[in-house]
C-alpha cells in the first residue's frame, strides 16, 4: 500500500510575537518542504512535479477571518516565486479568494492587470460565478470563474485552524471559498459536505499541491481569531494529498490543545469527521490514518 507523504517544517524564528514574518526564513522552509516531499535536491525540480510553465495557476488562499487568522501574504508570495522560477508567467498566477475586500484587509495587494502575480476575489468586476451548477450527491453550487475560466490548476494555500462546526478547517474546507453558497454546507459538522465538494471534478482534478500556513494556529474558538487561543506554531505543512494534510493538521491542533490543558477535539464534541469521510471508499480523496501517511517533521 502506497503512503501519502506529508512534510511539516518548523522554525522558531519565522514569526515573531508581533506577528511579523521572516520572509527569508519562510522561503527556506517552503524550499525544504518541497524538496523533502518530492525527494528532489532543488525546489525548482520539486515544484516541477506539480506545475509546468504552460499552467495557469490559482493560489487559493483563505482570508475570511482577517489579518491575524488568514493565509499570510508572505507565504503566497514565496510560493509564487517558486512558480516563477520554473517559468510560470506571473500574469498566469492568481492569488484569490471569494472577496477582494477580504484579500486587501489581510494585506494582499489587489492586482488585476499590473506587473506581478494577479490578485483579486471572485466578486471582482468581470469575474463572478459559473452559470451552471456543480454538484455531488447533496448540494448544487456555482463555482468561481477563477477556477472555471481563468486558471487550469490550483495550489491550495489554506490556514490551519480549529473550527466551531467542522473541528478543523484546512485544505479541504478551503474550497468553501470557491462556491457561491458555502452556508448550505455547514449542517452536521459540515459532513459529508466538505468531502462532497472536493469530489466534484472541477476541484478534484485541478488541485495539485497544498502548502498549509501553520505559522499561527487558532487551536480553539475558531475559525475567528481569538488571541487567547492562538499559538505561533511557526510551521508549514506540505503535501499533495489534501486529506493527509488535513489529518496531520488535526493532530497538530490536538497536540497544541493538550499543551494548553484543553480536551481533544473529539472529547470536545468536534471530531473532524469530514476528514475520514473524504478518505472513505465512496470519496477516495486521500489517506486519513498515521499508518497510511509518511510523516516527515523537520526544523530550520
N, C-alpha and C positions, 0 to 999 in steps of 0.2 A: 504494500500500500504506500503510495507516494504521500509525503507530508507537505504541508504548506509552510514555507519559511516566513517568519516574521522577525524583524530586527528592531530592537529597542536601543537607541543611542541616547546617552545621558551626559550632561555636563553641569557641574555645579556653578559654572560661571556664565552660562548662556543667557540667563535672565536675572536681573537684579531685583532687589526688594521694591524698587521704584517702578518696576515693570519694563525698564529699558532692556532691549535685546541686543546682545553682542552679535552682530551680523556676520562678522568674520568667523567666529566660533560656530555659529549656526550653519554656515556654509560647509565647514569641515564635518559637522555632524551629518548633514544631508549626503555629502560625498561618501562618507564612511558607511552610512546606512545602505546606500545604493550598491556600493561595492560588496558589502557583506551579503546583501540579498542575492546578488547575481554571481558571486564568486569571481568577479572581474577585478582587475588591478587599477582601473581608472573609472571615474564616474561617467566619462563620455561613453565608454564601452558599455557600462552598466545601463545607462538611460536608453541606449540603442536597442536593448532587449524589448523595449516597450513602445518607442516612438521613432519616427523617421522624419526627414526634412519635408516630406510631402504632406504630413499630417496637419490638420487644423485642430489645435489642442485647446480644450476648455479646462481651465484651472478652477474647479468648483470649490469655492470657499464657503464658510458659514459665518455670517455677520449678524445673526438675529439678536444676540444678547449684548451688543455694544462693545466698546473698546476692550474691556477687561475680560471678556469671556467669549471671544471670537477668534477666528483664524488670524494670526498676526500677519500683517502685510509683508513683514520681513521674510517669512517662510515662502510666501508666494513669489516674491522677487528672486529669492535664491533658486527656487525650482525653475523659474522662467529662465534664469541664467544658464542652468544645466541644459534646457531645451535649445537655447540659442547656440550653445557650444557645439551641438551636433547638427546645426544647420536649419533648425526650425525658425522661420521668419517671425519676427516679433509681431507683425501685423496678423499672423496666423495663430496667435495666442490670445485667449480672452480670459481674464480673471473675472469671475462672475458669481452672482447670487440673485435672489429674487428682486432686490431693490437697490437702485443706485444710491438712494439716500443712506441706507444702512451701510453700504460699502464705504461711502465717504465718511460717515460718522466713526467708523472703525479706524480710518486712516489711509484707506486706499485712494489713489489719485485717479479720478474718473478720466477716461481717455477713449473717445470714440474713433478718432481718425489721426491722432498725432503720432509722434515718434514713441517707440517703446511698445510694450505689450498693451493690448486693448484692455479696458476695464469698464464694465457697466453692468447694470441689472437688467433682468427680463422686462422691467417696466420702462426701460429707456425708449425713446422715440424710435419707431421703426422696428422694434423687436417684438415683444408680446408673446403670446402663446399659440400653439398649433390650432388649426381648425378642427382636426379630427381627434377623437378621444383615443387615449391609450388605456388598456385595461388588462388586468389579470385576475380572474375569478370574481373579486368583490366590488371594486370601485373603478369608475372611469374618470380619467383626468385629462386635462390639456397640458401638453409638455412645452416647456420653454423652447422658443425657436432658436435660442442659443445652442441647444442640443440638436434640435431638429434640422436646422438650416445653416447655422454659422460655424459649427465645429463638427469634426468627424470622430474624435476620441476624447476621453476625459481623463484628467489627472485629478484624483479626488484629494482635496486638502481639508479634511474635517478638523474640528477641535474636539478633544476628548472631555466629556462632561457627564456627570450624574444627570438623570432626567426624572422628573417627578412622576411620569407615567410609564415610560419605557425602561426605566432603570439606568440605561446607558444611551447616550447619543454619540455617534462616531461616524464611521464611513457609510454604513448602510442608511442611516437616517438622514444623512446629509442631502440625499436626493429628494427629501420632502421640499427642499427649496427649489426644485425643478418643476413642480406642478402647481396648478392654479388653486387647488383645493386641499392643502395638507390637513386642514381641520377635519376632513372626512376620514382621516386615517388614525385617529387617536383613541378610539374605543378599545377596551380590553388590553390596556397597556401597549397599544399600537401593534398588537399581534393578532393575526398574521400580516397586517397591512404593510409593515416595513419590508418584510420578505417578499410579499406580493409585488410591491412597487419595483423592487430591484430585479424581479423576474421578467419584467417586460423587456422585449428585445432591444428597444432603443437605449435602455440603460445598461442592461447586462452586456451587450456587445460593444458598447463604447468604452466602458471602464477598463483601464489598463493598469493603473498603479495607484496606490494610496500612500500619501505621506501625511501622517496624522500629527497635528500640532498638540503636543502634550507638555508644552513649556509651562503653562499654568493650568492645573487641573481643578475643576469645580467638583469636589468629591461628595458634596451634599447640597441640597437646596436648589439644584439645577433644574432647568437649563439657564435660569437667570443668574447674574453674578451676585454672590454674597461673600464679601471678603473674609468673613469668619470661617468659611468652609472652602476656601481656595488655597491651594498649595502650589508654590513654584517648584514643580516636579523637575523641570529642566530637561525634558525629553522629547524625542520624536519617535513615532512608531511607523515603520516602513514595511510594506508588503504588497503583493499582487493578488491576494485573496482577501476581499473586504470582510468576510465573515471571520476569518482568523485574526485579522487586525482588531475587529470589534471584540472578539473573545479575549485577546491579550489586554485590550483596553479595560475590559470588565475586571480582569484580575488586578490590573494596576489600581483601579478605583477601590476595589475591596481591600487591597493592601494598604492604601493610604487611610481608608476608613478605620482599619484595625489599629493603625498607628495613632489615631486620634480618639480611640476608645468608642468608636461607633460600631453598630452591628453591621454584618454583611448586608449587601443589597437584598439577598434572598430572605434573611431574617427580618429585614425592614419591610418585606412585602413587595419588593420591586425587583425581583429577579428579571433580567432582560431576556424574556422568553423568545423574543423575535430573533435573537442570535441563533438559537437552537432550531427554530423553525426554518430559518434561512439555510441551515445545514441539512435539513431532513431530505428524505428521498423524493419528495414532491418538488422541492425548490432546487436542491443540489447546488447551492451558490458558493459553498466553501466548507471549511473544516471548523469545528467548534468543540475541540477537546484537546487537552495537553498531549494526549497520545498521538494525535494526528498533526501536531504543529511542531515544527523545528524552530524553537525559540532561541534567538541569539541576542544576548544582552551585553552591551559594551559601553565603556565610558571614555570620554575625551577630557 
